[in-house]
Amino acid sequence: MARMAQIRNIVILTGAGISAESGIDTFRSAGGLWEQHNVEDVATPEGFARDPDLVLGFYDMRRAALTKVRPNRAHDALARLEAEFAGEVLIVTQNVDDLHERAGASRILHMHGQLGSALCLACEMRSPIETALAERPPCPVCQARSLRPDVVWFGEMPYQMERIYAALREADLFVSIGTSGAVYPAAGFVRDARNLGVQTLELNLERSEGSHWFHESRHGKAGELVPAWVEEVLGSST
Ligand code: BJW
């Protein structure tokens, strides 16, 4: 990246591709989650209203799978960047897994929610999930048996949008890692960043729907591209 020494504030958007090498399915790749499950059935409020058991089972299954995977070299590299970079690093993730946290990063915004959290439809409080939601555990706050996964479905407003746009306004560099650029508003961040005069870099397995918007686009596995890029940043910023 040009002018790396002048970069003080980095906003990083991550998507399912960063967790692929940990063994978590992406959504839109061949054999991905949307080939295995109908997106309208499992990732919309309407699908949940039609068949809550199906949706709760889908998220219980994905939460259980999380216990069998570990952060990979890309998560580790971003945690190292956060710890060692002289400026600010913010990770905005679309992922509902906790692999960034488990790698040691701490400045993370989960814009599409988290598998480990439940949202009570009765009192609107969030709580950590202790038992499978399909078993209809009571809300620890109000005791109603009305918990849903604390994730953002199509047609719902993603979380933390004000903080994300504020961070983009302060950024010098926006980096997108492992996301297809198919889902808004995250897919629009690169254009928002460019309109604000921010440098933009994409690290993805292949060309994404938004590749042409980036100043630079590198293609390959996140487990290789991200550690190499982090080396570059840390090497030129000291
Ligand atoms: C690797 C790799 C390796 C693989 N290394 N890379 C028309 C225009 C604009 C917007 C819309 C529109 N029509 C509808 C909308 C809105 C809609 C939307 O964007 N729809 C699109 C389908 C067009 N968006 C919404 O509804 C959002 N809300 C919203 O807009 O609110 C405003 C509003 C609300 C109400 C009224 C009015 C306005 C909400 C979107 C919620 C998305 N939710 C999900 C599920 C979350 C919970 C869960 O996990 O189950 O979020 S869907 C799914 O897609 C998930 C992901 O976070 C998201 C993005 O997927 P991601 O991460 O990009 O994964 P993939 O699989 O697509 O891509 C992986 C990439 O990695 C690929 O490129 C691979 O090549 C790459 N890769 N291996 C590096 N080893």
py3Dmol code that shows the C-alpha trace and the ligand (Angstrom):
import py3Dmol

protein = """\
ATOM      1  CA  MET A   1       0.000   0.000   0.000  1.00  0.00           C
ATOM      2  CA  ALA A   2       1.231   3.446  -0.845  1.00  0.00           C
ATOM      3  CA  ARG A   3       1.979   5.965   1.939  1.00  0.00           C
ATOM      4  CA  MET A   4       1.701   3.301   4.673  1.00  0.00           C
ATOM      5  CA  ALA A   5       3.800   5.413   7.027  1.00  0.00           C
ATOM      6  CA  GLN A   6       1.032   8.046   7.074  1.00  0.00           C
ATOM      7  CA  ILE A   7      -1.685   5.584   8.073  1.00  0.00           C
ATOM      8  CA  ARG A   8      -2.833   6.079  11.671  1.00  0.00           C
ATOM      9  CA  ASN A   9      -6.395   4.827  11.696  1.00  0.00           C
ATOM     10  CA  ILE A  10      -7.443   1.510  10.140  1.00  0.00           C
ATOM     11  CA  VAL A  11     -10.990   0.149   9.837  1.00  0.00           C
ATOM     12  CA  ILE A  12     -11.154  -3.536   8.859  1.00  0.00           C
ATOM     13  CA  LEU A  13     -14.353  -5.206   7.614  1.00  0.00           C
ATOM     14  CA  THR A  14     -14.348  -8.992   7.865  1.00  0.00           C
ATOM     15  CA  GLY A  15     -16.713 -11.562   6.387  1.00  0.00           C
ATOM     16  CA  ALA A  16     -17.197 -15.314   6.310  1.00  0.00           C
ATOM     17  CA  GLY A  17     -14.054 -15.857   4.191  1.00  0.00           C
ATOM     18  CA  ILE A  18     -11.775 -15.012   7.114  1.00  0.00           C
ATOM     19  CA  SER A  19     -13.215 -17.917   9.108  1.00  0.00           C
ATOM     20  CA  ALA A  20     -13.306 -20.388   6.183  1.00  0.00           C
ATOM     21  CA  GLU A  21      -9.857 -21.798   6.953  1.00  0.00           C
ATOM     22  CA  SER A  22     -11.011 -22.445  10.531  1.00  0.00           C
ATOM     23  CA  GLY A  23     -13.630 -24.778   9.080  1.00  0.00           C
ATOM     24  CA  ILE A  24     -16.702 -22.535   9.206  1.00  0.00           C
ATOM     25  CA  ASP A  25     -18.845 -22.600   6.065  1.00  0.00           C
ATOM     26  CA  THR A  26     -19.202 -19.381   4.108  1.00  0.00           C
ATOM     27  CA  PHE A  27     -22.651 -18.412   2.805  1.00  0.00           C
ATOM     28  CA  ARG A  28     -22.366 -18.069  -0.953  1.00  0.00           C
ATOM     29  CA  SER A  29     -19.480 -20.367  -1.940  1.00  0.00           C
ATOM     30  CA  ALA A  30     -20.258 -23.693  -3.646  1.00  0.00           C
ATOM     31  CA  GLY A  31     -21.562 -25.972  -0.895  1.00  0.00           C
ATOM     32  CA  GLY A  32     -21.949 -22.934   1.419  1.00  0.00           C
ATOM     33  CA  LEU A  33     -24.737 -22.335   3.931  1.00  0.00           C
ATOM     34  CA  TRP A  34     -27.186 -20.895   1.383  1.00  0.00           C
ATOM     35  CA  GLU A  35     -26.888 -24.057  -0.722  1.00  0.00           C
ATOM     36  CA  GLN A  36     -27.598 -26.186   2.328  1.00  0.00           C
ATOM     37  CA  HIS A  37     -30.449 -24.034   3.724  1.00  0.00           C
ATOM     38  CA  ASN A  38     -33.057 -21.740   2.197  1.00  0.00           C
ATOM     39  CA  VAL A  39     -32.047 -18.191   3.155  1.00  0.00           C
ATOM     40  CA  GLU A  40     -35.707 -17.042   3.256  1.00  0.00           C
ATOM     41  CA  ASP A  41     -36.477 -19.781   5.771  1.00  0.00           C
ATOM     42  CA  VAL A  42     -33.558 -19.350   8.178  1.00  0.00           C
ATOM     43  CA  ALA A  43     -32.362 -15.734   7.879  1.00  0.00           C
ATOM     44  CA  THR A  44     -35.491 -13.568   7.764  1.00  0.00           C
ATOM     45  CA  PRO A  45     -37.956 -12.500  10.481  1.00  0.00           C
ATOM     46  CA  GLU A  46     -40.720 -13.974   8.300  1.00  0.00           C
ATOM     47  CA  GLY A  47     -38.982 -17.364   8.234  1.00  0.00           C
ATOM     48  CA  PHE A  48     -38.655 -17.269  12.011  1.00  0.00           C
ATOM     49  CA  ALA A  49     -42.358 -16.438  12.421  1.00  0.00           C
ATOM     50  CA  ARG A  50     -43.310 -19.331  10.094  1.00  0.00           C
ATOM     51  CA  ASP A  51     -41.101 -21.999  11.645  1.00  0.00           C
ATOM     52  CA  PRO A  52     -39.227 -20.978  14.818  1.00  0.00           C
ATOM     53  CA  ASP A  53     -38.070 -24.559  15.505  1.00  0.00           C
ATOM     54  CA  LEU A  54     -36.277 -24.714  12.163  1.00  0.00           C
ATOM     55  CA  VAL A  55     -34.523 -21.379  12.740  1.00  0.00           C
ATOM     56  CA  LEU A  56     -33.602 -22.049  16.377  1.00  0.00           C
ATOM     57  CA  GLY A  57     -32.234 -25.461  15.356  1.00  0.00           C
ATOM     58  CA  PHE A  58     -30.171 -23.878  12.542  1.00  0.00           C
ATOM     59  CA  TYR A  59     -28.498 -21.433  14.948  1.00  0.00           C
ATOM     60  CA  ASP A  60     -28.087 -24.043  17.725  1.00  0.00           C
ATOM     61  CA  MET A  61     -26.288 -26.254  15.201  1.00  0.00           C
ATOM     62  CA  ARG A  62     -23.948 -23.426  14.140  1.00  0.00           C
ATOM     63  CA  ARG A  63     -23.249 -22.459  17.781  1.00  0.00           C
ATOM     64  CA  ALA A  64     -22.376 -26.078  18.613  1.00  0.00           C
ATOM     65  CA  ALA A  65     -20.026 -26.216  15.582  1.00  0.00           C
ATOM     66  CA  LEU A  66     -18.177 -23.168  16.939  1.00  0.00           C
ATOM     67  CA  THR A  67     -16.904 -25.179  19.902  1.00  0.00           C
ATOM     68  CA  LYS A  68     -14.954 -27.397  17.477  1.00  0.00           C
ATOM     69  CA  VAL A  69     -13.055 -24.676  15.593  1.00  0.00           C
ATOM     70  CA  ARG A  70     -10.182 -22.327  16.369  1.00  0.00           C
ATOM     71  CA  PRO A  71      -8.989 -18.968  15.092  1.00  0.00           C
ATOM     72  CA  ASN A  72      -6.670 -19.228  12.089  1.00  0.00           C
ATOM     73  CA  ARG A  73      -3.588 -17.269  10.994  1.00  0.00           C
ATOM     74  CA  ALA A  74      -5.705 -14.412   9.654  1.00  0.00           C
ATOM     75  CA  HIS A  75      -7.503 -13.848  12.989  1.00  0.00           C
ATOM     76  CA  ASP A  76      -4.153 -14.124  14.796  1.00  0.00           C
ATOM     77  CA  ALA A  77      -2.553 -11.576  12.488  1.00  0.00           C
ATOM     78  CA  LEU A  78      -5.336  -9.022  13.045  1.00  0.00           C
ATOM     79  CA  ALA A  79      -5.041  -9.460  16.819  1.00  0.00           C
ATOM     80  CA  ARG A  80      -1.293  -8.863  16.474  1.00  0.00           C
ATOM     81  CA  LEU A  81      -1.965  -5.749  14.376  1.00  0.00           C
ATOM     82  CA  GLU A  82      -4.300  -4.387  17.058  1.00  0.00           C
ATOM     83  CA  ALA A  83      -1.671  -5.015  19.751  1.00  0.00           C
ATOM     84  CA  GLU A  84       1.385  -3.699  17.906  1.00  0.00           C
ATOM     85  CA  PHE A  85       0.202  -0.968  15.517  1.00  0.00           C
ATOM     86  CA  ALA A  86       1.033   2.522  16.774  1.00  0.00           C
ATOM     87  CA  GLY A  87      -2.329   3.901  15.608  1.00  0.00           C
ATOM     88  CA  GLU A  88      -5.947   2.748  15.932  1.00  0.00           C
ATOM     89  CA  VAL A  89      -7.378  -0.493  14.557  1.00  0.00           C
ATOM     90  CA  LEU A  90     -11.108  -1.291  14.555  1.00  0.00           C
ATOM     91  CA  ILE A  91     -12.512  -4.606  13.315  1.00  0.00           C
ATOM     92  CA  VAL A  92     -16.071  -4.438  12.000  1.00  0.00           C
ATOM     93  CA  THR A  93     -17.173  -8.004  11.476  1.00  0.00           C
ATOM     94  CA  GLN A  94     -20.226  -9.386   9.720  1.00  0.00           C
ATOM     95  CA  ASN A  95     -19.417 -12.743  11.301  1.00  0.00           C
ATOM     96  CA  VAL A  96     -21.450 -14.112  14.172  1.00  0.00           C
ATOM     97  CA  ASP A  97     -18.590 -16.324  15.373  1.00  0.00           C
ATOM     98  CA  ASP A  98     -16.200 -15.268  18.163  1.00  0.00           C
ATOM     99  CA  LEU A  99     -12.905 -16.107  16.463  1.00  0.00           C
ATOM    100  CA  HIS A 100     -11.579 -12.525  16.481  1.00  0.00           C
ATOM    101  CA  GLU A 101     -12.103 -12.390  20.264  1.00  0.00           C
ATOM    102  CA  ARG A 102     -10.572 -15.823  20.774  1.00  0.00           C
ATOM    103  CA  ALA A 103      -7.505 -14.727  18.778  1.00  0.00           C
ATOM    104  CA  GLY A 104      -7.063 -11.852  21.243  1.00  0.00           C
ATOM    105  CA  ALA A 105      -8.542  -8.841  19.421  1.00  0.00           C
ATOM    106  CA  SER A 106     -10.711  -6.546  21.507  1.00  0.00           C
ATOM    107  CA  ARG A 107     -11.810  -3.597  19.343  1.00  0.00           C
ATOM    108  CA  ILE A 108     -14.564  -5.440  17.449  1.00  0.00           C
ATOM    109  CA  LEU A 109     -18.042  -4.424  16.336  1.00  0.00           C
ATOM    110  CA  HIS A 110     -20.352  -7.329  15.442  1.00  0.00           C
ATOM    111  CA  MET A 111     -22.678  -5.650  12.960  1.00  0.00           C
ATOM    112  CA  HIS A 112     -24.708  -8.862  12.308  1.00  0.00           C
ATOM    113  CA  GLY A 113     -24.835 -10.013  15.949  1.00  0.00           C
ATOM    114  CA  GLN A 114     -23.312 -13.014  17.674  1.00  0.00           C
ATOM    115  CA  LEU A 115     -24.124 -16.714  17.937  1.00  0.00           C
ATOM    116  CA  GLY A 116     -23.387 -16.684  21.663  1.00  0.00           C
ATOM    117  CA  SER A 117     -26.030 -14.081  22.460  1.00  0.00           C
ATOM    118  CA  ALA A 118     -29.836 -14.304  22.711  1.00  0.00           C
ATOM    119  CA  LEU A 119     -32.340 -11.479  22.336  1.00  0.00           C
ATOM    120  CA  CYS A 120     -35.559 -11.629  24.345  1.00  0.00           C
ATOM    121  CA  LEU A 121     -38.630 -10.727  22.293  1.00  0.00           C
ATOM    122  CA  ALA A 122     -40.539  -9.940  25.499  1.00  0.00           C
ATOM    123  CA  CYS A 123     -38.161  -7.573  27.354  1.00  0.00           C
ATOM    124  CA  GLU A 124     -35.647  -6.858  24.518  1.00  0.00           C
ATOM    125  CA  MET A 125     -32.682  -7.645  26.795  1.00  0.00           C
ATOM    126  CA  ARG A 126     -29.627  -9.542  25.555  1.00  0.00           C
ATOM    127  CA  SER A 127     -28.112 -12.453  27.439  1.00  0.00           C
ATOM    128  CA  PRO A 128     -25.440 -15.091  26.843  1.00  0.00           C
ATOM    129  CA  ILE A 129     -26.885 -18.378  25.594  1.00  0.00           C
ATOM    130  CA  GLU A 130     -26.484 -21.160  28.165  1.00  0.00           C
ATOM    131  CA  THR A 131     -28.700 -23.870  26.569  1.00  0.00           C
ATOM    132  CA  ALA A 132     -29.957 -24.685  23.083  1.00  0.00           C
ATOM    133  CA  LEU A 133     -32.589 -22.107  22.118  1.00  0.00           C
ATOM    134  CA  ALA A 134     -34.732 -24.867  20.569  1.00  0.00           C
ATOM    135  CA  GLU A 135     -35.314 -26.055  24.154  1.00  0.00           C
ATOM    136  CA  ARG A 136     -36.989 -22.683  24.836  1.00  0.00           C
ATOM    137  CA  PRO A 137     -34.969 -21.671  27.921  1.00  0.00           C
ATOM    138  CA  PRO A 138     -36.391 -18.732  29.929  1.00  0.00           C
ATOM    139  CA  CYS A 139     -34.923 -15.255  29.538  1.00  0.00           C
ATOM    140  CA  PRO A 140     -32.624 -14.742  32.553  1.00  0.00           C
ATOM    141  CA  VAL A 141     -33.994 -11.198  32.945  1.00  0.00           C
ATOM    142  CA  CYS A 142     -37.807 -11.545  32.591  1.00  0.00           C
ATOM    143  CA  GLN A 143     -38.260 -15.364  32.519  1.00  0.00           C
ATOM    144  CA  ALA A 144     -40.332 -15.261  29.295  1.00  0.00           C
ATOM    145  CA  ARG A 145     -39.624 -18.182  26.987  1.00  0.00           C
ATOM    146  CA  SER A 146     -39.226 -15.822  24.047  1.00  0.00           C
ATOM    147  CA  LEU A 147     -35.545 -15.913  23.184  1.00  0.00           C
ATOM    148  CA  ARG A 148     -34.340 -15.608  19.593  1.00  0.00           C
ATOM    149  CA  PRO A 149     -30.779 -15.635  18.215  1.00  0.00           C
ATOM    150  CA  ASP A 150     -29.212 -12.173  18.591  1.00  0.00           C
ATOM    151  CA  VAL A 151     -28.333 -11.952  14.904  1.00  0.00           C
ATOM    152  CA  VAL A 152     -29.381  -9.590  12.113  1.00  0.00           C
ATOM    153  CA  TRP A 153     -31.612 -11.093   9.457  1.00  0.00           C
ATOM    154  CA  PHE A 154     -32.499  -9.661   6.051  1.00  0.00           C
ATOM    155  CA  GLY A 155     -34.792  -6.662   6.425  1.00  0.00           C
ATOM    156  CA  GLU A 156     -33.452  -5.882   9.909  1.00  0.00           C
ATOM    157  CA  MET A 157     -31.181  -2.993  10.809  1.00  0.00           C
ATOM    158  CA  PRO A 158     -27.557  -4.033  11.380  1.00  0.00           C
ATOM    159  CA  TYR A 159     -26.042  -3.125  14.739  1.00  0.00           C
ATOM    160  CA  GLN A 160     -23.605  -0.309  15.584  1.00  0.00           C
ATOM    161  CA  MET A 161     -24.132   1.617  12.336  1.00  0.00           C
ATOM    162  CA  GLU A 162     -23.501   5.030  13.885  1.00  0.00           C
ATOM    163  CA  ARG A 163     -20.214   3.864  15.403  1.00  0.00           C
ATOM    164  CA  ILE A 164     -19.182   2.262  12.116  1.00  0.00           C
ATOM    165  CA  TYR A 165     -19.838   5.389  10.046  1.00  0.00           C
ATOM    166  CA  ALA A 166     -18.081   7.511  12.683  1.00  0.00           C
ATOM    167  CA  ALA A 167     -15.052   5.188  12.466  1.00  0.00           C
ATOM    168  CA  LEU A 168     -15.048   5.406   8.654  1.00  0.00           C
ATOM    169  CA  ARG A 169     -15.026   9.201   8.880  1.00  0.00           C
ATOM    170  CA  GLU A 170     -11.875   9.007  11.035  1.00  0.00           C
ATOM    171  CA  ALA A 171     -10.148   6.297   8.969  1.00  0.00           C
ATOM    172  CA  ASP A 172      -7.076   6.623   6.726  1.00  0.00           C
ATOM    173  CA  LEU A 173      -7.361   3.050   5.459  1.00  0.00           C
ATOM    174  CA  PHE A 174     -10.348   0.718   4.967  1.00  0.00           C
ATOM    175  CA  VAL A 175      -9.553  -2.969   4.483  1.00  0.00           C
ATOM    176  CA  SER A 176     -12.139  -5.580   3.494  1.00  0.00           C
ATOM    177  CA  ILE A 177     -11.288  -9.236   4.167  1.00  0.00           C
ATOM    178  CA  GLY A 178     -13.173 -12.347   3.038  1.00  0.00           C
ATOM    179  CA  THR A 179     -16.520 -10.892   2.078  1.00  0.00           C
ATOM    180  CA  SER A 180     -18.421 -11.256  -1.197  1.00  0.00           C
ATOM    181  CA  GLY A 181     -19.753  -7.704  -1.189  1.00  0.00           C
ATOM    182  CA  ALA A 182     -23.247  -9.071  -1.794  1.00  0.00           C
ATOM    183  CA  VAL A 183     -24.955  -7.805   1.358  1.00  0.00           C
ATOM    184  CA  TYR A 184     -25.704  -4.190   2.255  1.00  0.00           C
ATOM    185  CA  PRO A 185     -24.961  -1.988   4.087  1.00  0.00           C
ATOM    186  CA  ALA A 186     -21.518  -3.625   4.573  1.00  0.00           C
ATOM    187  CA  ALA A 187     -21.084  -3.923   0.791  1.00  0.00           C
ATOM    188  CA  GLY A 188     -21.401  -0.140   0.545  1.00  0.00           C
ATOM    189  CA  PHE A 189     -18.655   0.696   3.049  1.00  0.00           C
ATOM    190  CA  VAL A 190     -15.961   0.752   0.359  1.00  0.00           C
ATOM    191  CA  ARG A 191     -17.854   3.432  -1.569  1.00  0.00           C
ATOM    192  CA  ASP A 192     -18.578   5.344   1.644  1.00  0.00           C
ATOM    193  CA  ALA A 193     -14.866   5.187   2.466  1.00  0.00           C
ATOM    194  CA  ARG A 194     -13.821   6.359  -0.996  1.00  0.00           C
ATOM    195  CA  ASN A 195     -16.256   9.250  -0.860  1.00  0.00           C
ATOM    196  CA  LEU A 196     -14.540  10.256   2.381  1.00  0.00           C
ATOM    197  CA  GLY A 197     -11.101  10.125   0.731  1.00  0.00           C
ATOM    198  CA  VAL A 198     -10.034   6.954   2.578  1.00  0.00           C
ATOM    199  CA  GLN A 199      -7.550   4.498   0.986  1.00  0.00           C
ATOM    200  CA  THR A 200      -9.158   1.089   0.352  1.00  0.00           C
ATOM    201  CA  LEU A 201      -7.724  -2.425   0.138  1.00  0.00           C
ATOM    202  CA  GLU A 202      -9.467  -5.755  -0.479  1.00  0.00           C
ATOM    203  CA  LEU A 203      -8.056  -9.139   0.594  1.00  0.00           C
ATOM    204  CA  ASN A 204     -10.270 -11.928  -0.744  1.00  0.00           C
ATOM    205  CA  LEU A 205      -9.982 -15.387  -2.234  1.00  0.00           C
ATOM    206  CA  GLU A 206     -11.255 -14.132  -5.572  1.00  0.00           C
ATOM    207  CA  ARG A 207     -12.762 -11.030  -7.142  1.00  0.00           C
ATOM    208  CA  SER A 208     -15.813  -9.936  -5.162  1.00  0.00           C
ATOM    209  CA  GLU A 209     -18.877  -8.048  -6.370  1.00  0.00           C
ATOM    210  CA  GLY A 210     -17.232  -4.836  -5.160  1.00  0.00           C
ATOM    211  CA  SER A 211     -13.606  -5.417  -6.212  1.00  0.00           C
ATOM    212  CA  HIS A 212     -13.653  -2.619  -8.765  1.00  0.00           C
ATOM    213  CA  TRP A 213     -14.349  -0.070  -6.007  1.00  0.00           C
ATOM    214  CA  PHE A 214     -11.078  -0.731  -4.175  1.00  0.00           C
ATOM    215  CA  HIS A 215      -7.814   1.113  -4.832  1.00  0.00           C
ATOM    216  CA  GLU A 216      -6.096  -2.278  -4.537  1.00  0.00           C
ATOM    217  CA  SER A 217      -7.411  -5.836  -4.525  1.00  0.00           C
ATOM    218  CA  ARG A 218      -5.279  -8.869  -3.607  1.00  0.00           C
ATOM    219  CA  HIS A 219      -6.550 -12.387  -4.209  1.00  0.00           C
ATOM    220  CA  GLY A 220      -5.708 -15.508  -2.212  1.00  0.00           C
ATOM    221  CA  LYS A 221      -6.428 -17.197   1.095  1.00  0.00           C
ATOM    222  CA  ALA A 222      -6.923 -14.958   4.121  1.00  0.00           C
ATOM    223  CA  GLY A 223      -4.571 -17.211   6.107  1.00  0.00           C
ATOM    224  CA  GLU A 224      -1.769 -16.152   3.750  1.00  0.00           C
ATOM    225  CA  LEU A 225      -2.746 -12.654   2.610  1.00  0.00           C
ATOM    226  CA  VAL A 226      -3.597 -11.212   6.029  1.00  0.00           C
ATOM    227  CA  PRO A 227      -0.376 -12.147   7.891  1.00  0.00           C
ATOM    228  CA  ALA A 228       1.662 -10.845   4.916  1.00  0.00           C
ATOM    229  CA  TRP A 229      -0.253  -7.559   4.883  1.00  0.00           C
ATOM    230  CA  VAL A 230       0.075  -7.163   8.667  1.00  0.00           C
ATOM    231  CA  GLU A 231       3.864  -7.679   8.360  1.00  0.00           C
ATOM    232  CA  GLU A 232       3.894  -4.944   5.719  1.00  0.00           C
ATOM    233  CA  VAL A 233       1.973  -2.516   7.921  1.00  0.00           C
ATOM    234  CA  LEU A 234       3.981  -3.163  11.070  1.00  0.00           C
ATOM    235  CA  GLY A 235       7.253  -3.126   9.138  1.00  0.00           C
ATOM    236  CA  SER A 236       6.582   0.273   7.601  1.00  0.00           C
ATOM    237  CA  SER A 237       4.966   1.986  10.592  1.00  0.00           C
ATOM    238  CA  THR A 238       7.779   1.581  13.112  1.00  0.00           C
TER     239      THR A 238
END
"""
ligand_1 = """\
80
BJW
C -12.270 -16.332 1.273
C -11.806 -17.578 1.716
C -10.531 -17.620 2.253
C -13.791 -17.851 0.965
N -9.805 -16.508 2.316
N -11.523 -15.254 1.333
C -30.844 -3.972 -2.948
C -29.810 -3.068 -2.844
C -29.256 -2.784 -1.610
C -29.698 -3.409 -0.470
C -30.717 -4.302 -0.577
C -31.294 -4.568 -1.786
N -32.280 -5.482 -1.585
C -32.305 -5.797 -0.263
C -31.365 -5.078 0.367
C -31.028 -5.117 1.800
C -30.384 -6.417 2.253
C -29.360 -6.891 1.229
O -28.212 -6.471 1.213
N -29.747 -7.816 0.382
C -28.825 -8.298 -0.662
C -29.059 -9.782 -0.866
C -29.003 -7.444 -1.884
N -29.727 -6.100 3.487
C -30.370 -6.133 4.640
O -31.553 -6.457 4.740
C -29.594 -5.677 5.846
N -30.314 -4.672 6.534
C -30.516 -3.477 5.989
O -30.217 -3.187 4.849
O -31.073 -2.599 6.878
C -31.517 -1.359 6.407
C -32.956 -1.458 6.268
C -33.646 -2.369 7.018
C -34.983 -2.444 6.890
C -35.648 -1.626 5.998
C -34.944 -0.710 5.237
C -33.576 -0.618 5.398
C -29.401 -6.835 6.815
C -28.482 -7.863 6.259
C -28.365 -9.019 7.244
C -27.478 -10.121 6.689
N -27.569 -11.234 7.562
C -26.707 -12.396 7.320
C -27.072 -13.500 8.344
C -26.518 -13.082 9.710
C -26.695 -14.164 10.732
C -26.052 -15.463 10.310
O -24.820 -15.569 10.241
O -26.814 -16.396 10.032
O -25.337 -12.034 7.439
S -26.818 -13.024 5.633
C -25.103 -13.425 5.501
O -24.467 -12.582 4.496
C -24.482 -13.040 6.850
C -23.170 -12.457 6.421
O -22.653 -11.644 7.449
C -23.532 -11.713 5.157
C -22.367 -11.424 4.258
O -21.771 -12.609 3.815
P -20.194 -12.699 3.630
O -19.541 -12.606 4.934
O -19.765 -11.743 2.594
O -20.016 -14.216 3.134
P -20.092 -14.802 1.627
O -20.240 -16.252 1.739
O -21.086 -14.070 0.819
O -18.661 -14.426 1.005
C -17.470 -15.006 1.489
C -16.312 -14.476 0.662
O -15.114 -15.015 1.206
C -16.362 -14.888 -0.823
O -16.078 -13.769 -1.645
C -15.250 -15.937 -0.935
O -14.570 -15.907 -2.188
C -14.304 -15.502 0.156
N -13.488 -16.573 0.722
N -12.764 -18.542 1.454
C -10.300 -15.375 1.809
N -9.968 -18.824 2.700
"""
view = py3Dmol.view(width=600, height=400)
view.addModel(protein, "pdb")
view.setStyle({"model": 0}, {"cartoon": {"style": "trace"}})
view.addModel(ligand_1, "xyz")
view.setStyle({"model": 1}, {"stick": {}})
view.zoomTo()
view.show()
